[in-house]
Amino acid sequence: MTAPVPAPRMSGDVISRLKAVLGEGGWSQDPAKLAPKLLEWRDRWTGTTPFLALPKTTEQVAAVVGVCFEAGVAITPQGGNTGLVGGQIPQGEILLSTERLNAIRDLDAFDDVIVAEAGVTLAEVHEAAAAQRRRFPLGLASEGSATVGGVISTNAGGTQVLRYGMARSLVLGLEAVLPTGEVWNGLKRLRKDNTGYDLKQLLIGAEGTLGVVTAAALKLYPQMASRAVAFIGVGSPEDAIRLLARAKEETGGDVEAFELMGRLGIEFALRNIAGTRDPLAERHPWYVLAEFASGEAGSAQSAMERFLASGLGDGLIRDAVVAQTEAQAKALWAIRENQSPAQKPEGATWKHDVSVPVSQVATFLDRATAAMLQIAPGARIAAFGHVGDGNIHYDVLRPDGGSDAEHSAKRDEGSRIVHDLVVSLGGSISAEHGLGAMKTAEALRYKSPVEVQAMRAIRLALDPKRIMNPRVLF
Amino acid sequence: MTAPVPAPRMSGDVISRLKAVLGEGGWSQDPAKLAPKLLEWRDRWTGTTPFLALPKTTEQVAAVVGVCFEAGVAITPQGGNTGLVGGQIPQGEILLSTERLNAIRDLDAFDDVIVAEAGVTLAEVHEAAAAQRRRFPLGLASEGSATVGGVISTNAGGTQVLRYGMARSLVLGLEAVLPTGEVWNGLKRLRKDNTGYDLKQLLIGAEGTLGVVTAAALKLYPQMASRAVAFIGVGSPEDAIRLLARAKEETGGDVEAFELMGRLGIEFALRNIAGTRDPLAERHPWYVLAEFASGEAGSAQSAMERFLASGLGDGLIRDAVVAQTEAQAKALWAIRENQSPAQKPEGATWKHDVSVPVSQVATFLDRATAAMLQIAPGARIAAFGHVGDGNIHYDVLRPDGGSDAEHSAKRDEGSRIVHDLVVSLGGSISAEHGLGAMKTAEALRYKSPVEVQAMRAIRLALDPKRIMNPRVLF
């Protein structure tokens, strides 16, 4: 059931045609310019490419893709190069960077929309929205580099999915160059449009395999008048999930974030991230970082007070602290955001970005940890994540003082067990990072043949020569 | 660019095979049983079919579709038969009704999900959710008959789209029988799953052309603790749109509905709907029905008070009344819901379900009305709709005392002008009803060849014999 991956056939003729359509400043073959785009930021993937295309306009993207389609030459599109699964790193393909597609074409506060080109960074979108008292509620640690095109092509998540959904739910319209080099203008800004298949939904999360997203119309939201952040000690993941259900009811859906962390992750942060302080006086087995927000002044705070009081009353909450200032809120969030960086000095890790139904989070954690300790006795489990979405970053670190090499050697075995368990609970082996070049083969183990066949048929229909990111997806 | 529509080839052999896979009670050829399923509820469409399939299980649906696929026989799927564009009425095709697929398979308050089969009605979903203090926020006038499968296949909208989105955004997972008769089990209940193309997004809104939806996992939401409904007199659509922007800011997104109505529609309701009373003492050119809801007790009311006070203060609001009881709220909503029924005694109408960017609503109304009065002097314009989504039901009634026949004869000319205008403003000729058999040809005028080709390629890839609802979509 493996799909054919064509060897990129490159010729001097193709390169000259590409140079001609891109013009001065529109391409590079300079190793110094290419190097940072060929290295994945965690240094896990290094790539090669004969040619970097730097189109400035949608028409130039179309011309590049058209030349490649005609010649049967493969392309890897790249946004901010912040992906974690190698989907943006070429292995001999033409590299098409969207960095020069960097215009914000429009922002309309009545339509609550911003129209941004693919290379605009998420941080720039946030800034433009804030200038009009609006908000684009998709936040990522990498938002200074991550781009609109990349965020859409990978259907990025982040910490506000619980309330606002993944990137998919924030897109009103798309403009894209299809694999044949034709421009599809689907850049509508409508909330309602039932006139055939919703093509943008196919491109969102397609990881660059169905075309190049060149611009998007993104939904904006009002800014919030009140916001409350609490750091909460709880006894177990089960208790955290009960609290989540209560928080959603208590606030009528105003829960912006509900993040779970194990004690070990807090200890890593205390030990390895300068300036971290334990927010609570005593130790607790698990922690929740909860954020509520409301359009009404004071409302988020009073909802948080009610929520904490009821949890402390019936023991679901062991202890809690509420941020009194913006700086305190930032410090609490920093503990969550440093969960991954704080692991680095601790040695080799098996990392997993998985999701299960929210009701299965506790079962998953119990069973996964029992299995991990069986194959890697003494392994240290740092689990954290967006429990409100059932999305757990489940990281298995080598035993304290153990051998990195020995631990790494068992990574595939361990990950297989985690993934088997996740799938048996109705979950996903890639919650928010995508499959890229890294997880495609693994995903094939779990997908039904019916689903894989349907995906391949669709891909073949839109990209008959399979030129778009051929090593990625099925 | 017209696509081939195969004549359904029926044979006694196919019918016997279908009877065999469906068994006793699983089919009908009884004209009395068929009749209500062959008549569209506004009496605009009448159909014919040689055979009504009434599968009870997904496996039976798969068997029926498999037999038809093999024989190249076309199928029209039907849910509650509430569609307005003829997509569910067969013209010689096998009719596949989902009415016996009527189980609610699961409801989980931790996952905030209900898993319902295609034939479950929307009202049954509401009831099941309410029993667990949850809410499925998609409401339609036809919710007592409209089914889960139909709502998903047409990506239905309704009055709560502003806050919760169309049906599309409420679906977590789908189970469907693909055109080849294979079952695709995508019945996940995950908030995050980035493992390839999101196939469910293709089936949502495909109007039965890519397979038969057999079950869905739908998102549930918490119930609201406070709710405020106001009926507001305004001077113009522009003012209504300014107020909408303010309402969204004021409430932080807690606007559940923001519905615009012209004075004429109010007069029709007063004249033709028994028991209707004008909620405001004086006449106003336009009206807004606004509903806010919040998880915090009292919060919606206080937001509504602030909103009305500021609008009355600066003149954007001319007068307003807030419902003090549930009965009053219902009476205000009844005026909105009766906008369409109230037109019936007034004679021939050209109806349009269109959307434009919110910022263009006023421009659309101005220009459309000028154009209509030019080709149909004295025509009465009743415009109303979900202004928060840019979705206007734009209805052009014959002049008072004029001839129905004369007015109807100009319908196509009038609709063409409305649709041309809508498209020139970046809008859609079918906001929430879909294209069905009625609007497909019209939509072809406006879609780019690139988009139509992409849709056809995808359809052909999944349904190589084009057996699924062949007269619908491209």
Boltz contact constraints between the chains, C-beta under 6 A:
constraints:
  - contact:
      token1: [A, 108]
      token2: [B, 359]
      max_distance: 6.0
  - contact:
      token1: [A, 110]
      token2: [B, 241]
      max_distance: 6.0
  - contact:
      token1: [A, 110]
      token2: [B, 245]
      max_distance: 6.0
  - contact:
      token1: [A, 110]
      token2: [B, 358]
      max_distance: 6.0
  - contact:
      token1: [A, 110]
      token2: [B, 359]
      max_distance: 6.0
  - contact:
      token1: [A, 111]
      token2: [B, 357]
      max_distance: 6.0
  - contact:
      token1: [A, 111]
      token2: [B, 358]
      max_distance: 6.0
  - contact:
      token1: [A, 111]
      token2: [B, 359]
      max_distance: 6.0
  - contact:
      token1: [A, 155]
      token2: [B, 194]
      max_distance: 6.0
  - contact:
      token1: [A, 157]
      token2: [B, 192]
      max_distance: 6.0
  - contact:
      token1: [A, 169]
      token2: [B, 169]
      max_distance: 6.0
  - contact:
      token1: [A, 182]
      token2: [B, 450]
      max_distance: 6.0
  - contact:
      token1: [A, 184]
      token2: [B, 450]
      max_distance: 6.0
  - contact:
      token1: [A, 189]
      token2: [B, 357]
      max_distance: 6.0
  - contact:
      token1: [A, 190]
      token2: [B, 355]
      max_distance: 6.0
  - contact:
      token1: [A, 190]
      token2: [B, 428]
      max_distance: 6.0
  - contact:
      token1: [A, 191]
      token2: [B, 389]
      max_distance: 6.0
  - contact:
      token1: [A, 192]
      token2: [B, 157]
      max_distance: 6.0
  - contact:
      token1: [A, 192]
      token2: [B, 355]
      max_distance: 6.0
  - contact:
      token1: [A, 192]
      token2: [B, 389]
      max_distance: 6.0
  - contact:
      token1: [A, 192]
      token2: [B, 391]
      max_distance: 6.0
  - contact:
      token1: [A, 192]
      token2: [B, 431]
      max_distance: 6.0
  - contact:
      token1: [A, 192]
      token2: [B, 432]
      max_distance: 6.0
  - contact:
      token1: [A, 193]
      token2: [B, 428]
      max_distance: 6.0
  - contact:
      token1: [A, 194]
      token2: [B, 155]
      max_distance: 6.0
  - contact:
      token1: [A, 194]
      token2: [B, 205]
      max_distance: 6.0
  - contact:
      token1: [A, 194]
      token2: [B, 430]
      max_distance: 6.0
  - contact:
      token1: [A, 194]
      token2: [B, 432]
      max_distance: 6.0
  - contact:
      token1: [A, 194]
      token2: [B, 434]
      max_distance: 6.0
  - contact:
      token1: [A, 195]
      token2: [B, 428]
      max_distance: 6.0
  - contact:
      token1: [A, 195]
      token2: [B, 430]
      max_distance: 6.0
  - contact:
      token1: [A, 195]
      token2: [B, 435]
      max_distance: 6.0
  - contact:
      token1: [A, 195]
      token2: [B, 443]
      max_distance: 6.0
  - contact:
      token1: [A, 196]
      token2: [B, 455]
      max_distance: 6.0
  - contact:
      token1: [A, 196]
      token2: [B, 473]
      max_distance: 6.0
  - contact:
      token1: [A, 197]
      token2: [B, 202]
      max_distance: 6.0
  - contact:
      token1: [A, 197]
      token2: [B, 455]
      max_distance: 6.0
  - contact:
      token1: [A, 198]
      token2: [B, 205]
      max_distance: 6.0
  - contact:
      token1: [A, 199]
      token2: [B, 454]
      max_distance: 6.0
  - contact:
      token1: [A, 201]
      token2: [B, 201]
      max_distance: 6.0
  - contact:
      token1: [A, 202]
      token2: [B, 197]
      max_distance: 6.0
  - contact:
      token1: [A, 205]
      token2: [B, 194]
      max_distance: 6.0
  - contact:
      token1: [A, 205]
      token2: [B, 198]
      max_distance: 6.0
  - contact:
      token1: [A, 221]
      token2: [B, 253]
      max_distance: 6.0
  - contact:
      token1: [A, 222]
      token2: [B, 248]
      max_distance: 6.0
  - contact:
      token1: [A, 222]
      token2: [B, 249]
      max_distance: 6.0
  - contact:
      token1: [A, 222]
      token2: [B, 252]
      max_distance: 6.0
  - contact:
      token1: [A, 222]
      token2: [B, 253]
      max_distance: 6.0
  - contact:
      token1: [A, 224]
      token2: [B, 252]
      max_distance: 6.0
  - contact:
      token1: [A, 241]
      token2: [B, 110]
      max_distance: 6.0
  - contact:
      token1: [A, 245]
      token2: [B, 110]
      max_distance: 6.0
  - contact:
      token1: [A, 248]
      token2: [B, 222]
      max_distance: 6.0
  - contact:
      token1: [A, 249]
      token2: [B, 222]
      max_distance: 6.0
  - contact:
      token1: [A, 251]
      token2: [B, 295]
      max_distance: 6.0
  - contact:
      token1: [A, 252]
      token2: [B, 222]
      max_distance: 6.0
  - contact:
      token1: [A, 252]
      token2: [B, 224]
      max_distance: 6.0
  - contact:
      token1: [A, 252]
      token2: [B, 294]
      max_distance: 6.0
  - contact:
      token1: [A, 252]
      token2: [B, 295]
      max_distance: 6.0
  - contact:
      token1: [A, 253]
      token2: [B, 221]
      max_distance: 6.0
  - contact:
      token1: [A, 253]
      token2: [B, 222]
      max_distance: 6.0
  - contact:
      token1: [A, 254]
      token2: [B, 295]
      max_distance: 6.0
  - contact:
      token1: [A, 294]
      token2: [B, 252]
      max_distance: 6.0
  - contact:
      token1: [A, 295]
      token2: [B, 251]
      max_distance: 6.0
  - contact:
      token1: [A, 295]
      token2: [B, 252]
      max_distance: 6.0
  - contact:
      token1: [A, 295]
      token2: [B, 254]
      max_distance: 6.0
  - contact:
      token1: [A, 296]
      token2: [B, 299]
      max_distance: 6.0
  - contact:
      token1: [A, 296]
      token2: [B, 303]
      max_distance: 6.0
  - contact:
      token1: [A, 299]
      token2: [B, 296]
      max_distance: 6.0
  - contact:
      token1: [A, 299]
      token2: [B, 299]
      max_distance: 6.0
  - contact:
      token1: [A, 303]
      token2: [B, 296]
      max_distance: 6.0
  - contact:
      token1: [A, 355]
      token2: [B, 190]
      max_distance: 6.0
  - contact:
      token1: [A, 355]
      token2: [B, 192]
      max_distance: 6.0
  - contact:
      token1: [A, 357]
      token2: [B, 111]
      max_distance: 6.0
  - contact:
      token1: [A, 357]
      token2: [B, 189]
      max_distance: 6.0
  - contact:
      token1: [A, 358]
      token2: [B, 110]
      max_distance: 6.0
  - contact:
      token1: [A, 358]
      token2: [B, 111]
      max_distance: 6.0
  - contact:
      token1: [A, 359]
      token2: [B, 108]
      max_distance: 6.0
  - contact:
      token1: [A, 359]
      token2: [B, 110]
      max_distance: 6.0
  - contact:
      token1: [A, 359]
      token2: [B, 111]
      max_distance: 6.0
  - contact:
      token1: [A, 389]
      token2: [B, 191]
      max_distance: 6.0
  - contact:
      token1: [A, 389]
      token2: [B, 192]
      max_distance: 6.0
  - contact:
      token1: [A, 391]
      token2: [B, 192]
      max_distance: 6.0
  - contact:
      token1: [A, 428]
      token2: [B, 190]
      max_distance: 6.0
  - contact:
      token1: [A, 428]
      token2: [B, 193]
      max_distance: 6.0
  - contact:
      token1: [A, 428]
      token2: [B, 195]
      max_distance: 6.0
  - contact:
      token1: [A, 430]
      token2: [B, 194]
      max_distance: 6.0
  - contact:
      token1: [A, 430]
      token2: [B, 195]
      max_distance: 6.0
  - contact:
      token1: [A, 431]
      token2: [B, 192]
      max_distance: 6.0
  - contact:
      token1: [A, 432]
      token2: [B, 192]
      max_distance: 6.0
  - contact:
      token1: [A, 432]
      token2: [B, 194]
      max_distance: 6.0
  - contact:
      token1: [A, 434]
      token2: [B, 194]
      max_distance: 6.0
  - contact:
      token1: [A, 435]
      token2: [B, 195]
      max_distance: 6.0
  - contact:
      token1: [A, 443]
      token2: [B, 195]
      max_distance: 6.0
  - contact:
      token1: [A, 450]
      token2: [B, 182]
      max_distance: 6.0
  - contact:
      token1: [A, 450]
      token2: [B, 184]
      max_distance: 6.0
  - contact:
      token1: [A, 454]
      token2: [B, 199]
      max_distance: 6.0
  - contact:
      token1: [A, 455]
      token2: [B, 196]
      max_distance: 6.0
  - contact:
      token1: [A, 455]
      token2: [B, 197]
      max_distance: 6.0
  - contact:
      token1: [A, 457]
      token2: [B, 461]
      max_distance: 6.0
  - contact:
      token1: [A, 458]
      token2: [B, 458]
      max_distance: 6.0
  - contact:
      token1: [A, 458]
      token2: [B, 461]
      max_distance: 6.0
  - contact:
      token1: [A, 461]
      token2: [B, 457]
      max_distance: 6.0
  - contact:
      token1: [A, 461]
      token2: [B, 458]
      max_distance: 6.0
  - contact:
      token1: [A, 461]
      token2: [B, 461]
      max_distance: 6.0
  - contact:
      token1: [A, 473]
      token2: [B, 196]
      max_distance: 6.0
